[in-house]
Amino acid sequence: MFERFSRSWTLIKASASVLRQDKELLVFPLLSAIATLLVVATFMLPLFGMGVLEQLGHDSEQPLPVAAYLLGFLFYLAQYTVIFFFNTALVGAAMIRLRGGDPTVSDGLRIAMGKLPAIFGYALIAATVGMILRAVQERAGWLGRWVAGLLGAAWTVASFLVVPVLVSRDIGAIDAVKESASLLRKTWGENVIGQGGIGLVFGLITFAVVLIGVALIVAATMSQSVVLIGGAVALVVTTVLGLALIQTALSGIYSAALYRHASGEGGSDGFDNVLLGQAFAVKR
């Protein structure tokens, strides 16, 4: 197991090398975050008006109104469409780099626009899954939350390579989900270990940043300087957001390289083909 994590960490470092060459890849997760906030702001007022947020906050056993489920579904659909659109743009641009090209932001957006129907279809599937899991959580108590958590994790794993599939092939969302799940079943799943490695590393870094940030804010508060307090808070928030953008970009690059190798598209610039082959060793 340790050896597999070591190989995945090497692949993560290769992803970071690609990001250093194409820092504009960070634009896509930034645009995604901005658009997601706009979606949240758009749906927040109606949800607040129906008392849904208050009911969810108190973990009430009273079932949500049908209109709340409909609005929730539309929220999931809009949010996933935005996220998958910019993820597709990110992975599409990463694919160009991995093939030896020099991508631009407009290249990624052009690729995403060309896949918009499939992206919307995938968002529709993901929104449906999200609503089903939410219903299970609400109607089955602690057991429902446990089952929904397991099912949610399984869905996340099975759909890990959907975006690279959509970028590389002219197929619909359902077929893309099937191919992503098929690749996972045929391999040792080291792609998932690598993805977990990215999350673990950035989780630890973010935790350390928050701890240091809290210390800075406390020190600034003791100085009673509004400028120092504001500066400390701004520094911590900016650093955490920056780490989140880098993590998203690395995840997109990582998934693109693994899919290229698994699908037989060939080598990827900056990645060791032997390591990629070990990451997708066929199960015996």
C-alpha positions as CSV (number, residue, x, y, z in Angstrom):
1,M,0.0,0.0,0.0
2,F,2.8,2.4,0.9
3,E,4.4,1.8,-2.5
4,R,1.2,2.6,-4.3
5,F,0.9,5.9,-2.4
6,S,4.5,6.6,-3.2
7,R,3.8,6.1,-6.9
8,S,0.7,8.3,-6.7
9,W,2.6,11.0,-5.0
10,T,5.2,11.0,-7.8
11,L,2.3,11.4,-10.3
12,I,1.0,14.3,-8.2
13,K,4.4,16.0,-8.5
14,A,4.3,15.5,-12.2
15,S,0.9,17.2,-12.2
16,A,2.4,20.1,-10.3
17,S,5.1,20.3,-13.0
18,V,2.5,20.7,-15.7
19,L,0.7,23.4,-13.7
20,R,4.0,25.3,-13.3
21,Q,4.2,25.3,-17.1
22,D,0.6,26.4,-17.6
23,K,-0.4,28.6,-14.7
24,E,-3.4,29.8,-16.7
25,L,-5.0,26.5,-15.8
26,L,-5.7,28.1,-12.4
27,V,-8.2,30.4,-14.2
28,F,-10.7,27.6,-14.6
29,P,-11.2,26.7,-11.0
30,L,-11.3,30.5,-10.2
31,L,-14.0,31.1,-12.7
32,S,-15.8,28.0,-11.4
33,A,-15.7,29.3,-7.8
34,I,-17.1,32.7,-8.9
35,A,-19.9,31.2,-11.0
36,T,-20.8,28.8,-8.1
37,L,-21.1,31.6,-5.7
38,L,-23.4,33.4,-8.1
39,V,-25.5,30.2,-8.4
40,V,-25.7,29.9,-4.6
41,A,-26.7,33.6,-4.2
42,T,-29.4,33.1,-6.8
43,F,-31.0,30.2,-5.0
44,M,-30.4,31.3,-1.4
45,L,-33.3,33.8,-1.2
46,P,-36.1,31.4,-2.3
47,L,-34.8,28.7,-0.1
48,F,-34.6,31.1,2.9
49,G,-38.2,32.3,2.1
50,M,-39.6,28.8,2.3
51,G,-37.8,28.1,5.6
52,V,-35.8,25.3,4.1
53,L,-32.4,26.5,5.4
54,E,-33.8,26.8,8.9
55,Q,-35.4,23.4,8.8
56,L,-32.2,21.8,7.6
57,G,-30.2,23.6,10.2
58,H,-32.4,22.2,13.0
59,D,-32.3,18.7,11.5
60,S,-36.1,18.6,11.6
61,E,-38.0,15.4,11.1
62,Q,-40.8,17.2,9.2
63,P,-40.5,16.4,5.5
64,L,-39.6,19.2,3.2
65,P,-42.3,20.7,0.9
66,V,-42.4,19.4,-2.7
67,A,-41.4,22.9,-4.0
68,A,-38.3,22.7,-1.9
69,Y,-37.3,19.4,-3.5
70,L,-37.9,20.9,-6.9
71,L,-35.9,24.0,-6.1
72,G,-33.1,21.9,-4.6
73,F,-33.0,19.8,-7.7
74,L,-32.7,22.9,-9.9
75,F,-29.9,24.2,-7.6
76,Y,-28.0,20.9,-7.9
77,L,-28.5,21.0,-11.7
78,A,-27.2,24.6,-12.0
79,Q,-24.3,24.1,-9.6
80,Y,-23.2,20.9,-11.2
81,T,-23.5,22.3,-14.7
82,V,-21.2,25.2,-13.7
83,I,-18.7,23.0,-12.0
84,F,-18.5,20.4,-14.7
85,F,-18.3,23.1,-17.4
86,F,-15.1,24.6,-16.0
87,N,-13.7,21.2,-15.0
88,T,-14.1,20.2,-18.7
89,A,-12.4,23.4,-19.7
90,L,-9.5,22.6,-17.3
91,V,-9.1,19.0,-18.3
92,G,-9.4,19.9,-22.0
93,A,-6.6,22.5,-21.7
94,A,-4.6,20.0,-19.7
95,M,-5.0,17.4,-22.4
96,I,-3.5,19.8,-25.0
97,R,-0.5,20.3,-22.7
98,L,-0.1,16.6,-22.2
99,R,-0.1,16.0,-25.9
100,G,2.8,18.5,-26.2
101,G,0.8,21.6,-27.1
102,D,0.6,25.0,-25.4
103,P,-3.1,25.6,-24.3
104,T,-4.7,28.9,-23.6
105,V,-7.8,29.8,-21.5
106,S,-9.8,30.2,-24.7
107,D,-8.8,26.7,-25.8
108,G,-10.3,25.2,-22.6
109,L,-13.5,27.3,-22.8
110,R,-13.9,26.3,-26.5
111,I,-13.6,22.6,-25.7
112,A,-16.1,23.0,-22.8
113,M,-18.6,24.8,-25.1
114,G,-18.4,22.0,-27.6
115,K,-19.3,19.5,-24.9
116,L,-22.1,21.5,-23.4
117,P,-25.0,19.1,-24.1
118,A,-23.0,16.2,-22.6
119,I,-22.0,18.4,-19.6
120,F,-25.6,19.2,-19.0
121,G,-26.6,15.6,-19.3
122,Y,-23.9,14.6,-16.7
123,A,-25.1,17.4,-14.4
124,L,-28.6,16.1,-14.7
125,I,-27.5,12.6,-13.7
126,A,-25.4,14.0,-10.8
127,A,-28.3,16.2,-9.6
128,T,-30.6,13.2,-9.6
129,V,-28.1,11.2,-7.6
130,G,-27.7,14.1,-5.2
131,M,-31.4,14.4,-4.6
132,I,-31.8,10.6,-4.1
133,L,-29.0,10.6,-1.5
134,R,-30.5,13.6,0.2
135,A,-33.9,11.9,0.4
136,V,-32.3,8.8,1.8
137,Q,-30.6,10.9,4.5
138,E,-33.8,12.6,5.5
139,R,-36.1,9.5,5.6
140,A,-33.9,6.9,7.3
141,G,-32.2,8.8,10.2
142,W,-28.7,7.9,11.2
143,L,-28.8,4.7,9.1
144,G,-29.8,6.7,6.1
145,R,-27.0,9.2,6.6
146,W,-24.5,6.3,6.8
147,V,-25.9,4.6,3.7
148,A,-26.0,7.8,1.8
149,G,-22.4,8.5,2.7
150,L,-21.3,5.1,1.4
151,L,-23.3,5.5,-1.8
152,G,-22.0,9.1,-2.2
153,A,-18.4,7.9,-1.9
154,A,-19.1,5.1,-4.4
155,W,-20.6,7.6,-6.9
156,T,-17.6,9.9,-6.5
157,V,-15.2,7.1,-7.2
158,A,-17.1,5.6,-10.2
159,S,-17.5,9.1,-11.8
160,F,-13.9,10.2,-11.2
161,L,-12.9,9.9,-14.9
162,V,-16.2,11.1,-16.5
163,V,-14.8,14.5,-17.4
164,P,-11.7,13.2,-19.2
165,V,-13.9,10.8,-21.0
166,L,-16.3,13.6,-22.1
167,V,-13.3,15.7,-23.3
168,S,-11.7,12.9,-25.3
169,R,-14.7,11.1,-26.8
170,D,-17.8,12.2,-28.6
171,I,-20.3,10.3,-26.4
172,G,-23.2,11.1,-24.1
173,A,-23.2,11.5,-20.3
174,I,-24.5,8.0,-19.6
175,D,-21.9,6.3,-21.7
176,A,-19.2,8.5,-20.1
177,V,-20.3,7.4,-16.6
178,K,-20.3,3.7,-17.7
179,E,-16.8,4.0,-19.2
180,S,-15.4,5.8,-16.1
181,A,-16.9,3.0,-13.9
182,S,-15.5,0.3,-16.2
183,L,-12.0,1.7,-16.1
184,L,-12.2,1.7,-12.3
185,R,-13.4,-1.9,-12.2
186,K,-10.6,-3.1,-14.5
187,T,-7.8,-1.4,-12.5
188,W,-6.4,-1.5,-9.0
189,G,-7.9,1.9,-8.5
190,E,-4.7,3.8,-7.9
191,N,-6.3,6.8,-9.5
192,V,-8.5,7.0,-6.4
193,I,-5.5,6.7,-4.1
194,G,-3.8,9.5,-6.0
195,Q,-6.9,11.6,-5.7
196,G,-7.0,10.9,-2.0
197,G,-3.4,11.8,-1.8
198,I,-4.0,15.2,-3.3
199,G,-6.9,15.8,-0.8
200,L,-4.8,14.6,2.1
201,V,-1.7,16.8,1.3
202,F,-3.8,19.9,0.7
203,G,-5.9,19.2,3.7
204,L,-2.8,19.1,6.0
205,I,-1.4,22.2,4.4
206,T,-4.7,24.1,4.8
207,F,-5.0,23.0,8.4
208,A,-1.4,24.3,9.1
209,V,-2.3,27.6,7.3
210,V,-5.4,28.0,9.4
211,L,-3.5,27.4,12.6
212,I,-0.9,29.9,11.7
213,G,-3.6,32.3,10.5
214,V,-5.4,32.1,13.8
215,A,-2.2,32.9,15.6
216,L,-1.6,35.9,13.3
217,I,-5.2,37.2,13.8
218,V,-4.9,36.8,17.6
219,A,-1.6,38.7,17.5
220,A,-3.1,41.4,15.3
221,T,-6.1,41.6,17.6
222,M,-3.9,42.2,20.6
223,S,-2.3,45.1,18.7
224,Q,-5.7,46.6,18.4
225,S,-4.8,47.7,14.9
226,V,-7.7,47.5,12.4
227,V,-5.3,47.5,9.5
228,L,-3.3,44.6,11.0
229,I,-6.4,42.6,11.8
230,G,-7.9,43.1,8.3
231,G,-4.5,42.3,6.7
232,A,-4.2,39.0,8.7
233,V,-7.7,37.9,7.8
234,A,-7.2,38.8,4.2
235,L,-3.9,36.9,4.1
236,V,-5.4,33.7,5.6
237,V,-8.5,33.8,3.3
238,T,-6.4,34.4,0.2
239,T,-4.0,31.6,1.0
240,V,-6.8,29.1,1.7
241,L,-8.6,30.0,-1.5
242,G,-5.3,29.8,-3.4
243,L,-4.6,26.3,-2.1
244,A,-8.1,25.2,-3.1
245,L,-7.6,26.5,-6.7
246,I,-4.2,24.7,-6.9
247,Q,-5.8,21.4,-5.6
248,T,-8.6,21.6,-8.1
249,A,-6.1,22.2,-11.0
250,L,-3.8,19.4,-9.9
251,S,-6.8,17.0,-9.7
252,G,-7.9,17.9,-13.2
253,I,-4.3,17.4,-14.6
254,Y,-4.0,14.1,-12.7
255,S,-7.2,12.7,-14.0
256,A,-6.4,13.8,-17.6
257,A,-3.0,12.0,-17.6
258,L,-4.4,8.8,-16.0
259,Y,-7.2,8.7,-18.5
260,R,-4.9,9.2,-21.5
261,H,-2.8,6.3,-20.4
262,A,-5.7,4.0,-19.5
263,S,-7.5,4.7,-22.8
264,G,-4.4,4.0,-24.9
265,E,-4.0,7.6,-26.2
266,G,-0.3,7.5,-25.6
267,G,2.3,9.1,-23.3
268,S,1.8,12.5,-21.6
269,D,4.5,15.2,-21.4
270,G,5.9,15.3,-17.9
271,F,4.6,11.9,-16.8
272,D,6.5,8.7,-16.5
273,N,4.8,6.1,-18.7
274,V,6.0,3.3,-16.4
275,L,4.3,4.9,-13.4
276,L,1.2,5.5,-15.3
277,G,1.2,1.9,-16.3
278,Q,1.5,0.8,-12.7
279,A,-1.3,3.1,-11.7
280,F,-3.6,1.3,-14.1
281,A,-2.3,-2.2,-13.7
282,V,-5.1,-4.6,-14.7
283,K,-6.5,-6.7,-11.8
284,R,-5.5,-10.3,-11.7
